[in-house]
Amino acid sequence: MNERHGAHQRALAAAVEAVLRRLDAHASARPRAGTRTAPDAPTGEPATEHAGGSVSPPAPASGVPSFDALTVVVSCLGLSPFERDVLVLAAAAETAPTTGPRCAAACGDPARPHPTFALALAALDDPHWSALTPVGPLRRWRLIELDDETSPTTSRLRLDERILHFLVGVPYLDVRLHGLLRHRAPGQEELPPGHQDAAESIARAWSGADFDGPPHTELVGADRATRWDIAATAADRAGLALYTAAADDLPTEPAERDRLARLWQREAILLPAALLVEGGDRAGERRGTAEAFLAELPVPVIVSSDEPQPGGTARRERVTAHPLTPDEQLRLWTGALEGVVGIREQDVRDLVAQFSLPAHVIRSAGAAVRRAPEGDVKKLAWRAGLTEARMSLDELGRRIEPRAGWEDLVLADRQREALREAVAHVRRRATVYQEWGFEAVLRRGLGVTALFAGGSGTGKTLAAEVVAGELGVDLFVIDLSQIVSKYIGETEKNLRRVFDAAERGGALLLFDEADALFGKRSEVKDSHDRYANLEVSYLLMRMEAYRGLAILTTNMKQALDQAFMRRIRFIVDFPFPGVPERAEIWRRVIPEQTPSEALDPERLAQLTVAGGSIRNIALSAAFLAADEGSPLRMRHMLAAARTEYVKLERSLTPSEVRGWV
């Protein structure tokens, strides 16, 4: 590397010396005060004259590379020979100590020991005024700066610091872009085959072989980190570095945006590099800003987003990062867990059947298993998959870690069998659909969907928790009343975010308060009904395609339209518990280690409340007893029941508490 830097510096030194000789020749040609004789030869080495009386540059110095940094700037940024010499003159002021006196001598003014455009126009070959303009390459690409832009010909010329370092062979990203752009190096691990194809498509589009227009591509699908890995690989194959920027961070003011575009275009040429602009969640609001910025860039660019950007006027080749196939995931999991003792092939297949994780997340999960202390390796791998998958869902819903079991659920046998059947459908989905071929025959409606119908506190959420625990997955409660939006298209967008995030880990999704979206809306009376039907249809479509279990809950089953009900695979009713069921709930809700005295579940079952209220009363009564320092008694239950009934806006009847105290 030191040798390469030295070669660039020798090339620049040779160019600087040639330009300074021209200044010396111009100085010697200036008439001396009081004389009209021909100018003497300049001090130092004699100038060599050629046709036209100008000074020819010396022969290249020994060791100067044929394709140096100066040549790159001249050829890539379109500098004329005169503009090249102006650039070298500005570089001379920074690299050659004798430049100041020689400039002063050439312009005949000791007060101006620095380069100016006036001096360049007078002393250098093939001068032209267009080199002075703000739209000329020297100022457009900010290669040189003027100390005083109001006096462009006499103002001191300064070489841009970034360009000076580039000319001497020390490239880096301009510090004015730090904080806005970040470098993304290609990963050490090889991309899966499908993503390698995507990277190859981008590199091919940049080459111009299959694309007519600016070398811009659009990369959609997968997750952001995966798209960035694909883009970094594509840039590496094209011999480029990759830098990323967020669309939200781009300046909205046109003049500032134009300056940024010109600065990046210069960097893209000098580094060389490609730019990835990430759309982000606010891509719709900032799309105009991003498009205006990109329109100024005839350099390699990738527009990255989860989904295709609608309404774009620019023509770009679109490349899709498809989800990993089961075979690709199997190879990744196998590689990530290679050498881990206790992992069987079937265990790895179970992980593939449950999780749909990107390559970098699978490797992270494998690393977590290797770092974990000794234990059940299969459980460690499963837990690592859950941990990686839940990260994208935590902000979209309320996560409940399943702790309840079948013994905590007080339900009739018919409801229990329906729940167990739903578990079997999820657990053996891969076997039936892929291995047994049912997917090719059925094609649609392969997701496992369920409707839990019943009043508040009848055990719907508890049942979902039991099912999630049986499947070994997370339970995420999504409040549909918070998902539904009055703005057209926003409800579908919110639902899409939920399902896309849940796909990674096949979490059990419990959509609470389905009545907020569902209803008897099949008859379209106005535009609101039509859009409501579209929202419901979109939800059911995503539920039917979801690889996990999606459950809707409702308090008003009769309000749901039958056309929608037919698309749900399991419908489980949660009736209000009768006296025997309430007595059983009372027996199970009080732990064995709780000190109690004369508690009578049969009498407690006289309270006409559901299981959720029973749990509330038992807990409140336990706190009252603990505060007294006495065992839990019926009088504590009575006090807690009165509090719960106030909350329910009901009054205790004498028949409900007869014989309690």
C-alpha positions in Angstrom: 0.0 0.0 0.0 2.9 2.4 0.8 4.3 1.7 -2.7 0.9 2.6 -4.3 0.7 5.8 -2.3 4.2 6.7 -3.3 3.4 6.1 -7.0 0.4 8.5 -6.8 2.4 11.1 -5.0 5.2 10.9 -7.6 2.6 11.3 -10.4 1.2 14.4 -8.7 4.6 15.8 -8.0 5.5 15.4 -11.7 2.3 17.2 -12.8 2.9 20.0 -10.2 6.4 20.6 -11.4 5.3 20.9 -15.0 2.6 23.5 -14.1 5.0 25.5 -12.0 7.4 25.6 -14.9 4.7 27.2 -16.9 4.4 29.8 -14.2 8.2 30.4 -14.4 8.0 30.7 -18.1 5.2 33.3 -17.8 7.2 35.2 -15.2 10.3 35.3 -17.4 8.2 36.6 -20.3 6.8 39.5 -18.3 8.5 42.9 -19.3 10.9 44.1 -16.6 10.4 47.6 -15.3 12.2 50.2 -17.5 13.2 47.7 -20.2 11.8 46.3 -23.5 14.2 43.4 -23.9 13.1 39.9 -24.4 12.5 38.0 -21.2 15.3 36.1 -19.6 15.0 32.4 -19.0 13.4 31.6 -15.7 15.5 30.5 -12.8 15.9 26.8 -12.2 15.7 24.4 -15.1 15.5 25.9 -18.6 12.1 25.8 -20.2 11.6 23.9 -23.4 9.8 25.8 -26.1 7.4 24.2 -28.7 5.1 25.5 -31.3 3.2 28.5 -30.1 5.9 29.4 -27.5 4.3 27.4 -24.7 6.2 25.2 -22.3 5.9 21.5 -22.8 5.6 19.2 -19.7 8.6 17.2 -18.8 8.8 13.5 -19.6 7.1 11.3 -16.9 9.3 10.7 -13.9 10.6 7.2 -13.2 8.1 5.2 -11.2 5.0 7.2 -12.1 2.0 4.9 -12.8 0.3 5.2 -16.1 -3.2 5.3 -14.4 -2.8 7.5 -11.3 -5.3 9.3 -9.1 -5.0 12.5 -11.1 -5.8 10.7 -14.3 -8.9 9.2 -12.6 -10.2 12.6 -11.6 -9.5 14.1 -15.0 -11.1 11.3 -17.0 -14.1 10.5 -14.7 -15.1 14.0 -13.9 -14.5 15.3 -17.5 -11.8 17.9 -17.0 -10.3 19.7 -20.0 -6.5 20.0 -20.2 -6.7 23.6 -18.9 -9.0 22.5 -16.0 -6.6 19.8 -15.2 -3.8 22.3 -14.9 -5.9 24.6 -12.7 -6.5 21.6 -10.4 -2.8 20.8 -10.3 -2.0 24.5 -9.7 -4.3 24.4 -6.6 -2.6 21.2 -5.5 0.8 22.8 -5.9 -0.1 25.3 -3.2 -0.6 22.5 -0.8 2.3 20.2 -1.8 5.2 22.4 -3.2 6.7 25.0 -0.8 8.0 27.1 -3.7 4.5 27.6 -5.2 3.8 30.9 -3.3 6.9 32.9 -4.5 6.5 31.5 -8.1 2.8 32.5 -8.2 3.8 36.0 -7.0 6.5 36.3 -9.6 4.2 35.0 -12.4 1.5 37.6 -11.6 3.9 40.4 -10.9 2.3 41.1 -7.5 4.1 40.1 -4.3 0.8 40.5 -2.4 -0.6 37.5 -4.3 1.6 34.5 -3.5 -1.2 32.1 -4.3 -3.1 30.5 -7.3 -5.9 32.5 -8.9 -8.0 32.1 -12.0 -6.5 35.2 -13.4 -3.1 33.7 -13.1 -4.2 30.4 -14.6 -5.9 32.2 -17.6 -2.7 34.1 -18.2 0.0 31.5 -17.7 -1.5 28.1 -18.6 -2.1 26.5 -22.0 -5.5 26.5 -23.8 -7.3 28.7 -21.3 -11.1 29.1 -21.4 -13.5 31.1 -19.3 -16.0 28.3 -18.9 -13.6 26.7 -16.4 -14.5 29.6 -14.1 -18.3 29.0 -14.0 -20.1 27.3 -11.1 -21.4 24.7 -13.6 -18.0 23.8 -14.9 -16.4 20.6 -13.5 -14.0 22.3 -11.2 -16.7 24.0 -9.2 -19.6 21.7 -9.9 -17.8 18.8 -8.3 -16.3 21.0 -5.7 -12.7 20.2 -6.7 -11.7 23.7 -5.9 -13.1 26.4 -3.7 -12.9 30.3 -4.0 -12.0 32.3 -0.9 -14.3 35.1 -2.2 -16.9 34.1 -4.7 -17.7 37.7 -5.5 -14.2 38.1 -7.1 -13.8 34.8 -9.0 -10.8 35.7 -11.0 -8.7 37.3 -8.3 -9.8 35.2 -5.3 -7.5 32.6 -4.0 -8.0 29.0 -5.3 -8.1 26.3 -2.7 -8.0 22.6 -3.4 -10.8 20.6 -1.7 -9.2 18.6 1.2 -10.9 15.4 0.1 -9.5 15.8 -3.4 -6.0 16.6 -2.1 -5.9 13.3 -0.2 -7.3 11.4 -3.1 -4.6 12.8 -5.4 -1.8 11.6 -3.1 -3.4 8.1 -2.9 -5.4 8.3 0.4 -9.1 7.7 -0.4 -11.8 7.9 2.2 -15.5 8.9 2.4 -15.9 12.7 2.5 -16.4 13.7 6.1 -19.4 15.8 5.0 -21.2 12.5 4.4 -20.4 11.0 7.7 -23.5 10.4 9.8 -25.7 10.3 6.7 -24.1 7.3 5.0 -22.8 4.1 6.4 -20.5 1.6 4.9 -21.8 -1.9 4.4 -19.2 -4.6 3.8 -20.2 -8.0 2.3 -20.6 -10.7 4.8 -18.1 -13.4 5.3 -20.7 -16.1 4.9 -21.9 -17.1 1.4 -25.4 -16.0 0.5 -28.1 -18.7 -0.1 -28.4 -19.6 -3.8 -31.6 -17.6 -4.3 -30.1 -14.4 -2.9 -26.9 -15.0 -4.9 -29.0 -14.8 -8.0 -30.5 -11.5 -6.8 -27.1 -10.1 -6.2 -26.0 -11.2 -9.7 -29.1 -9.5 -11.2 -28.2 -6.2 -9.6 -24.5 -6.4 -10.7 -25.7 -7.2 -14.2 -28.1 -4.3 -14.3 -25.3 -2.0 -13.2 -23.1 -3.2 -16.0 -25.7 -1.9 -18.4 -25.9 -5.1 -20.3 -29.6 -5.6 -19.8 -30.7 -2.1 -18.8 -31.2 1.2 -20.6 -31.0 4.2 -18.4 -29.3 5.2 -15.1 -27.8 2.2 -13.3 -30.6 2.2 -10.7 -32.3 -1.0 -9.4 -35.1 -1.6 -6.9 -34.6 -4.4 -4.3 -37.7 -5.6 -2.5 -38.7 -8.4 -0.2 -37.1 -10.2 2.7 -35.9 -8.1 5.7 -33.7 -5.1 5.7 -30.5 -6.8 6.8 -30.9 -9.5 4.1 -31.4 -6.9 1.4 -28.3 -5.1 2.6 -26.3 -8.3 2.4 -27.5 -8.9 -1.1 -26.7 -5.3 -2.1 -23.2 -5.5 -0.5 -22.5 -8.8 -2.4 -23.7 -7.2 -5.7 -21.5 -4.2 -5.1 -18.5 -6.4 -4.3 -19.0 -8.4 -7.5 -19.1 -5.1 -9.5 -15.9 -3.9 -7.8 -17.7 -1.3 -5.7 -18.0 -0.4 -2.1 -21.6 -0.1 -0.7 -22.9 2.8 1.4 -26.4 3.0 2.8 -28.7 6.0 3.5 -32.2 6.3 4.9 -34.8 8.1 2.7 -36.0 9.9 5.8 -32.6 11.5 6.3 -32.4 13.0 2.9 -32.7 16.8 2.8 -36.0 18.2 1.6 -34.7 21.7 0.6 -33.9 21.5 -3.2 -30.6 23.4 -3.1 -29.2 21.3 -0.2 -30.5 18.1 -1.9 -28.7 19.1 -5.1 -25.4 19.7 -3.2 -25.7 16.4 -1.6 -26.4 14.6 -4.9 -23.3 16.2 -6.5 -21.1 15.4 -3.5 -22.2 11.8 -3.5 -21.8 11.4 -7.3 -18.2 12.6 -6.9 -17.7 10.1 -4.1 -19.3 7.3 -6.1 -16.8 7.9 -8.9 -13.7 8.4 -6.8 -14.2 5.5 -4.3 -15.8 3.9 -6.4 -19.0 3.0 -4.7 -22.7 2.3 -5.0 -25.5 3.8 -2.8 -28.4 2.0 -1.2 -31.4 4.2 -0.2 -33.6 2.4 2.4 -37.3 3.4 2.0 -38.3 2.8 5.6 -41.7 3.1 7.2 -42.2 6.7 6.0 -41.2 6.0 2.4 -44.7 7.2 1.2 -44.3 10.6 2.9 -40.7 11.1 1.7 -41.0 9.4 -1.7 -40.9 12.7 -3.6 -37.8 13.8 -1.8 -36.0 10.5 -2.5 -37.1 10.4 -6.1 -35.8 14.0 -6.7 -32.5 13.1 -5.1 -32.1 9.9 -7.1 -33.0 11.6 -10.4 -29.7 13.5 -10.1 -27.5 10.4 -9.8 -26.2 8.7 -12.9 -24.3 6.3 -10.7 -25.1 2.8 -9.3 -28.0 3.1 -6.9 -30.3 0.6 -5.1 -33.7 1.6 -3.8 -34.5 -0.9 -1.0 -37.9 -1.5 0.6 -40.1 -4.2 2.0 -42.5 -3.8 -0.9 -42.4 -2.3 -4.4 -42.8 1.5 -4.4 -46.0 2.6 -6.1 -46.2 5.5 -8.5 -42.5 5.8 -9.3 -41.6 7.7 -12.4 -38.1 6.5 -12.7 -37.4 3.3 -14.7 -35.6 0.8 -12.6 -35.0 -2.9 -12.9 -36.8 -4.6 -10.0 -35.1 -7.4 -8.1 -37.0 -9.5 -5.5 -35.3 -11.1 -2.5 -37.5 -14.1 -2.1 -37.9 -15.9 1.2 -35.6 -18.8 1.8 -36.8 -22.2 0.6 -37.1 -25.0 3.1 -34.1 -26.7 1.6 -32.0 -23.4 2.0 -33.2 -23.1 5.6 -32.3 -26.7 6.3 -28.8 -26.2 5.0 -28.4 -23.0 7.0 -29.6 -24.6 10.2 -27.4 -27.6 9.6 -24.4 -25.4 9.1 -25.2 -23.2 12.1 -25.6 -26.2 14.4 -22.8 -28.3 12.9 -20.8 -30.1 15.6 -23.4 -29.4 18.4 -23.8 -32.6 20.3 -27.4 -33.9 20.8 -29.0 -32.4 17.7 -30.6 -34.9 15.4 -31.7 -34.4 11.7 -35.3 -34.5 12.7 -34.7 -31.8 15.3 -33.3 -29.6 12.6 -36.3 -30.4 10.3 -38.7 -29.4 13.2 -36.9 -26.0 13.4 -37.3 -25.5 9.6 -41.0 -26.4 9.8 -41.7 -24.0 12.7 -39.5 -21.0 11.8 -39.0 -19.0 8.7 -35.9 -16.9 9.5 -33.4 -15.0 7.4 -30.0 -16.4 6.9 -28.3 -14.0 9.3 -30.9 -14.7 12.0 -30.4 -18.5 11.7 -26.7 -18.1 12.1 -27.3 -15.8 15.2 -29.6 -18.5 16.7 -26.9 -21.2 16.1 -24.3 -19.0 17.8 -26.6 -18.5 20.8 -26.9 -22.3 21.1 -23.2 -22.7 21.1 -22.7 -20.1 23.8 -25.4 -21.5 26.0 -24.5 -23.6 29.0 -25.2 -27.3 29.0 -28.8 -28.4 28.7 -31.3 -29.9 26.3 -29.8 -28.8 23.0 -33.1 -29.2 21.1 -34.9 -26.9 23.6 -32.0 -24.4 23.4 -32.2 -24.3 19.7 -36.0 -23.9 19.8 -35.7 -21.1 22.4 -33.0 -19.4 20.3 -35.3 -19.5 17.3 -38.2 -18.0 19.3 -35.9 -15.2 20.7 -34.8 -14.2 17.2 -38.3 -14.4 15.8 -40.1 -12.4 18.4 -37.9 -9.3 18.0 -39.9 -8.0 15.1 -43.3 -8.7 16.8 -42.8 -7.2 20.3 -43.7 -3.7 19.2 -46.8 -4.8 17.4 -48.7 -6.8 20.1 -48.7 -7.9 23.7 -46.6 -11.0 24.1 -47.8 -13.6 26.6 -45.3 -16.3 27.6 -47.4 -19.5 27.8 -47.4 -21.0 31.3 -50.9 -22.5 31.6 -51.5 -26.2 30.8 -54.5 -28.3 29.9 -55.1 -28.9 33.6 -55.8 -25.2 34.1 -58.5 -25.2 31.5 -62.1 -25.9 32.6 -64.0 -26.7 29.4 -66.3 -29.4 28.1 -64.8 -32.3 26.2 -66.2 -31.0 22.9 -64.2 -27.7 23.1 -61.1 -29.5 24.3 -61.1 -31.9 21.3 -61.5 -28.9 19.0 -58.4 -27.3 20.6 -56.4 -30.5 20.4 -57.4 -30.9 16.7 -56.2 -27.3 16.0 -52.9 -28.2 17.6 -52.5 -31.2 15.4 -53.2 -29.2 12.3 -50.4 -26.8 13.1 -47.9 -29.3 14.4 -48.3 -31.7 11.4 -48.8 -29.1 8.7 -45.5 -29.6 7.0 -46.0 -33.4 6.9 -49.5 -33.3 5.4 -49.0 -30.4 3.0 -45.4 -30.9 1.7 -44.5 -34.6 2.3 -48.0 -36.0 1.6 -48.7 -33.6 -1.3 -51.9 -32.0 -0.1 -50.5 -28.5 -0.9 -50.4 -29.3 -4.6 -54.0 -30.5 -4.5 -55.6 -27.8 -2.3 -53.5 -24.8 -3.2 -55.5 -22.3 -1.2 -56.8 -21.9 2.4 -53.9 -23.9 3.9 -53.6 -21.7 7.0 -55.0 -22.8 10.4 -57.7 -20.4 11.5 -60.0 -20.4 14.5 -62.7 -18.3 16.1 -63.1 -18.3 19.9 -66.6 -17.0 20.7 -67.8 -16.2 24.2 -68.3 -13.6 26.8 -65.6 -11.7 28.6 -63.7 -13.9 31.1 -64.9 -17.2 29.8 -61.4 -18.5 29.1 -60.7 -17.5 25.4 -57.2 -16.0 26.1 -56.4 -18.8 28.6 -57.2 -21.4 25.9 -55.0 -19.6 23.4 -52.2 -19.7 26.0 -52.6 -23.4 26.6 -52.5 -24.1 22.8 -49.4 -21.9 22.4 -47.7 -23.7 25.2 -48.5 -27.1 23.6 -47.0 -25.9 20.3 -44.0 -24.3 22.0 -44.6 -20.9 20.5 -45.2 -17.4 21.7 -48.7 -16.0 22.1 -49.2 -12.5 20.8 -52.4 -10.7 21.5 -53.2 -8.2 18.8 -55.9 -5.6 19.6 -57.9 -5.2 16.4 -59.5 -2.1 17.7 -56.0 -0.5 17.6 -55.3 -2.0 14.1 -58.4 -0.7 12.4 -58.0 2.8 10.9 -60.5 5.2 9.5 -58.1 5.9 6.7 -58.5 3.8 3.5 -55.7 1.3 3.2 -54.2 1.9 6.6 -55.9 -1.1 8.2 -54.5 -3.5 5.6 -51.0 -1.9 6.1 -51.2 -2.5 9.8 -52.3 -6.1 9.3 -49.6 -6.7 6.8 -46.9 -5.6 9.3 -48.3 -8.0 11.9 -48.4 -11.0 9.7 -45.0 -10.3 8.0 -43.4 -10.1 11.4 -45.2 -13.2 12.7 -44.1 -15.3 9.8 -40.6 -15.6 11.1 -41.6 -17.7 14.2 -45.1 -19.0 13.4 -46.3 -17.3 16.6 -49.9 -17.9 17.7 -51.7 -14.7 16.8 -54.8 -13.9 18.9 -56.8 -11.0 17.3 -58.8 -9.7 20.2 -62.1 -7.8 19.7 -62.8 -9.1 16.2 -66.1 -7.2 16.3 -64.1 -4.1 15.6 -63.6 -5.3 12.1 -66.2 -8.1 11.5 -69.9 -7.6 11.2 -72.8 -8.3 8.9 -71.2 -6.2 6.1 -71.7 -8.4 3.1 -74.4 -6.1 1.8 -72.7 -3.0 0.4 -74.8 0.1 1.1 -72.1 2.7 0.9 -68.3 3.1 0.3 -67.6 2.5 4.0 -69.2 -1.0 3.8 -67.2 -1.7 0.7 -63.9 -0.9 2.3 -64.8 -2.7 5.5 -65.4 -5.8 3.4 -62.0 -5.4 1.7 -60.4 -5.1 5.2 -62.1 -8.3 6.4 -61.2 -10.1 3.2 -57.6 -9.1 3.5 -57.5 -10.3 7.1 -59.0 -13.7 6.2 -56.7 -14.0 3.2 -53.6 -13.5 5.4 -54.9 -15.8 8.1 -55.5 -18.5 5.5 -51.9 -18.1 4.2 -50.3 -17.8 7.6 -48.0 -20.7 8.6 -48.9 -20.6 12.2 -52.3 -20.5 14.0 -54.4 -17.3 13.9 -57.3 -16.9 16.3 -60.1 -14.4 16.3 -62.0 -13.7 19.5 -65.5 -12.2 19.7 -68.1 -11.5 22.3 -70.9 -11.4 19.7 -70.7 -14.4 17.4 -74.2 -13.6 16.1 -72.9 -10.3 14.7 -70.5 -12.1 12.3 -71.5 -12.6 8.7 -71.9 -16.3 7.7 -69.9 -15.7 4.5 -66.9 -14.9 6.6 -67.6 -17.7 9.2 -67.3 -20.3 6.4 -63.7 -19.4 5.8 -62.6 -20.2 9.4 -61.5 -23.7 10.0 -62.3 -24.1 13.8 -65.1 -22.4 15.7 -64.9 -23.0 19.5 -67.7 -21.7 21.7 -66.8 -20.7 25.3 -70.1 -20.7 27.1 -70.7 -19.0 30.4 -69.7 -21.6 33.1 -72.4 -23.3 35.0 -72.4 -24.0 38.7 -70.3 -27.2 38.4 -67.8 -25.5 36.2 -67.5 -22.5 38.5 -66.9 -24.8 41.5 -64.1 -26.5 39.6 -62.6 -23.2 38.7 -62.7 -22.2 42.4 -60.9 -25.4 43.3 -58.1 -24.8 40.8 -57.7 -21.1 41.3 -56.5 -21.3 44.9 -52.9 -22.8 45.2 -52.4 -25.7 47.6 -49.9 -23.8 49.7 -52.3 -21.0 50.4 -53.3 -21.1 54.1 -57.1 -21.3 54.1 -59.9 -22.0 56.5 -63.5 -23.2 55.8 -63.5 -22.3 52.1 -66.5 -23.9 50.4 -66.1 -24.1 46.5 -69.8 -25.1 46.2 -71.0 -21.9 48.0 -68.4 -19.8 46.1 -69.9 -21.2 42.9 -73.2 -19.5 43.7 -71.5 -16.3 42.3 -72.7 -15.8 38.7 -69.4 -14.7 37.4 -67.0 -16.1 34.7 -63.6 -17.5 35.2 -61.8 -14.2 34.8 -63.8 -12.6 37.6 -63.3 -15.7 39.8 -59.5 -15.3 39.5 -59.8 -11.6 40.4 -61.9 -12.3 43.5 -59.6 -15.1 44.7 -56.5 -12.9 44.3 -58.0 -9.8 46.0 -59.2 -12.0 48.9 -55.7 -13.5 49.3 -54.2 -10.0 49.6 -56.8 -9.0 52.2 -56.1 -12.2 54.3 -52.3 -11.7 54.0 -52.6 -8.1 55.1 -54.5 -9.3 58.2 -52.0 -12.1 58.9 -54.8 -14.7 58.9 -55.7 -17.7 56.7 -57.9 -17.1 53.7 -61.6 -17.3 54.8 -65.0 -16.8 53.3 -65.3 -13.3 54.7 -62.3 -12.3 52.7 -64.0 -13.7 49.6 -67.1 -11.8 50.4 -65.3 -8.5 50.6 -63.4 -9.2 47.4 -66.6 -10.2 45.6 -68.3 -6.9 46.6 -65.3 -5.0 45.0 -65.5 -7.1 41.8 -69.2 -6.6 41.5 -68.8 -2.8 41.8 -66.3 -3.0 38.9 -68.9 -5.1 36.9 -71.6 -2.5 37.8 -73.7 -5.3 39.5 -75.0 -5.9 43.0 -74.6 -9.0 45.0 -77.9 -10.8 45.6 -78.7 -12.6 48.9 -79.0 -15.9 47.1 -75.4 -15.6 45.8 -73.8 -15.2 49.3 -76.3 -17.2 51.4 -74.4 -19.1 54.1 -71.0 -17.5 53.4 -70.5 -15.9 56.8 
